[in-house]
């Protein structure tokens, strides 16, 4: 504290955060109710607090000052003075070092201690008490950055929505066991930037990676005490800074390099973002940032007692996006990641919470309207997880034009159908044809439906066909966590088995599920590792398993996994080459102008079109569909000319018996070709050479068949 005093000038209220301009650094922090804000500067180690500098100006509820002698690399934090009146919504405590919500980089990690709490832990009516211990020894430090980065000439791919194939992956889990990634950078963006991961993702055919949360998040105290870790990262405390653990050298250039390499490979980067709540939790949570800066402004408090928080997420709090400064923080964060960090889109966790007005979901909430009118944000990929746990939180189909949504009705229907449940045909037809019953309004397109069968939350594909029940013992919650309704089927044995017949059936079921996913209309999302059989040992809620349960085992991929990988690559290749599988318009089952052919036809095994009563046959588990290549969609030839696509017939048989299926277009049988028959273990590769076929076709039990009718030029 004996250091010479820093020179302090008034500075500017914008931009918020710490902004180095090449000469000095401007600091700006929003707090409408604070009485004083101190900027705390630390030495290069972060251990010693050098000086506390009151920010001299207060303009439009923003505290600000300019320090001409502060350079990039400077470590800092804030102490904010004001009333401690929990019943009035105020929880100021200047004894607590606070993170800048706009910090671009953090150094160090949070170390749990009771001093992190604004109240005296264990006190009666604890959160009404006031704790005077200094939390600085246990807090990370914010860091002033130099944002300079030389981007390559290859810009963002800007893929059309209907061409997009999403790959949901985890920065850490993807590389922690990868033999071709240097051990020192495994689990980081430097590791993901290694040649092997980049080459693998590109060769798989992926057009967009969706990264589980990479914003700075904390490790939950109860998990640390149990020897576990917050693996998924849905516990954000900083919306501008990458999680320090994912930066091998601590520089944001590592993230930018990863984005550049993805773009060079023609792959977009989508971030899973958590703006619905923060890691500060409910009234008994720690004081780390926004709670101590201006609790009443940042958080959605109960109107009748502002001591307590509205909780639509199950995490203890919700951000108050009705407040213009909080909304600005979120939109500033989104723009920062697009403009400065180069990302191409976002998947919003529990997005219903973001659009609540007076407790209810509103399609014209401040957040949704702000994004819709923004000239930048309205042009990137926006994907909603369209639910939360609050009142009327399930909003699948409720988001406005411009948004895509995770479609859990697709997931559940496809799972139930291949499991063999009764009365699934009508629902399956709707889901596979783009869910027009949900999304065909206001000019929305089939890609509004993000189709997925598995995701980070739930069983992996291998576990879906290997377990009837969840096995979450490793989470140490006595099996109370995780979904009990998984629509899974173990194919005859729970978990690992040596039974060859069961193993063969499981492989077939995985091929059935993958083929259904990539041959459906809408936007497909593949969970990383599903393409080669990654298992989490039956854990369907592995949020706290930062270990070999979740890390992809690249060296453990067996022959069956290699075959499944080849099958998946072939499916993706076929989907990308044939626009009939990723139309940008909904089917309507109507005749194509100038022809007597419908754009889509759903068929019974006798070759006739499904009638009204056929859709409601309880025991029916086999259906076919004919996708016309003439249905107003075209693909480009090698010469760049447009021509109608091929016509395809898809047959799905989820019954335990074989079915003789009469094929369409009998006169063209000589040109028919079986591209996929998932019952053929040795030949179940989507890139196989076409094989002759005769009608009726014997469709094996629990199998999928794809037949191509080439377009005649």
LINJOUR-V612426 format. One record per backbone hydrogen bond with DSSP energy under -0.5 kcal/mol. CO is the residue of the C=O (numbers start at 1). NH is the residue of the N-H. Records with the same first field share a line. If there is no record, write none. Layout:
CO=NH + NH
This chain:
9=66
17=19 + 28
18=20
19=26
24=21
25=67
26=19
27=65
28=17
29=63
36=81
37=55
38=40 + 79
39=41 + 53
40=77
41=50 + 51
42=75
43=46
47=49
48=43 + 50
50=3
51=41 + 53
52=54
53=39
57=64
59=62
61=31
62=59
63=29
64=57
65=27
66=9 + 68
67=25 + 70
71=74
74=144
75=42
76=142
77=40
78=98
79=38
81=35 + 36
83=85 + 92
85=88 + 90
86=89
87=306
90=85
93=96
95=97 + 135
98=78
100=103
101=239
104=242
105=143
107=141
110=112
113=116
114=117
116=287
118=131
119=121
120=123
123=126
125=128
126=120 + 129
135=138
136=139
138=111
141=107
142=76
143=105
144=73
145=147
149=151
153=155
160=163
161=164
165=207 + 208
166=168 + 526
167=210
168=528
169=212
170=174
171=175
172=175 + 176
173=552
175=178
177=179
178=181
180=182
182=185 + 186
183=186
185=188 + 191
188=192
189=193
191=194
194=198
195=199
196=200
197=201
198=202
199=203
200=204
201=205 + 206
202=205
207=268
208=167
209=211 + 270
210=169
211=272
214=243
216=237 + 238
218=220
220=224
221=225
222=226
223=226 + 228
224=227
229=231
233=235
235=218
236=279
238=216
241=216
243=246
244=247
246=189 + 248
251=254
252=255 + 256
253=257
254=258
255=259
256=260
257=261
258=262
259=263
260=264
261=265
262=267
263=266
268=209 + 270
269=344 + 345
270=211
271=273 + 347
273=275 + 349
276=319
278=281
282=285
286=288
288=99
289=292 + 293
290=294
291=295
294=297 + 298
295=299
298=320
299=301
300=310
305=308
308=302
312=389 + 390
318=300
319=321
320=323
323=327
324=328
325=329
326=330
327=331
328=332
329=333
330=334
331=335
332=336
333=337
334=338
335=339
336=340 + 341
337=343
338=342
344=381
345=271
346=348 + 383
347=273 + 349
348=351 + 385
350=353 + 354
351=355
352=355
353=356
355=362
357=360
360=357
362=365
365=369
366=370
367=371
368=372
369=373
370=374
371=374
374=378
376=379
377=380
381=346 + 383
382=404
383=348
384=386 + 406
385=351 + 352 + 387
386=395
387=352
390=393
393=395
395=398
400=403
402=382
404=384
405=450
406=408
407=410 + 411
408=412
409=413
410=414
411=415
412=416
413=417
414=418
415=419
416=420 + 421
417=420
424=428
425=429
426=430
427=431
428=432
429=433
430=435
431=434
432=521
433=587
435=438 + 439
436=440
439=441
441=444
445=448
446=449
448=405 + 450
449=451 + 523
450=407
451=525
456=458
460=464
461=465
462=465
463=466 + 467
464=489
466=495
472=475
473=476
477=480
484=486
490=493
493=495
498=500
499=503
500=504
501=505
502=506
503=507
504=508
505=509
506=510
507=511
508=512
509=513
510=514
511=515
512=516
513=517
514=518
515=519
517=520
522=524
523=451
524=166
525=453
526=168
527=530
529=532 + 533 + 534
530=533
534=462
536=539
538=471 + 540
541=543
542=545
543=231 + 232
544=229 + 546
545=547
547=550 + 551
552=554
553=556
554=557
556=558
558=562
559=563
560=564
561=565
562=566
563=567
564=568
565=569
566=570
567=571
568=572
569=573
570=574
571=575
572=576
573=577
574=578
577=579
578=581
579=582
590=599
592=595
597=592
599=628
601=603 + 626
602=610
603=624
604=607
605=662
608=604
611=615
613=616
614=617
615=426
616=618
617=620
618=423
621=654
623=652
624=603
625=627 + 650
626=601 + 628
627=648
628=631
629=645
630=632
633=645
635=643
637=640
641=637
643=635
647=709
648=627
649=707
650=625
651=705
652=623 + 654
653=703
655=702
659=661 + 699
660=662
661=697
665=668
666=669
668=671
669=672
671=710
673=675 + 708
676=706
677=680
679=681
680=684
683=685
685=688
691=674
697=661 + 699
698=700
699=659
700=703
703=653
704=678
705=651
706=675 + 676
707=649
708=673 + 710
709=647
711=713
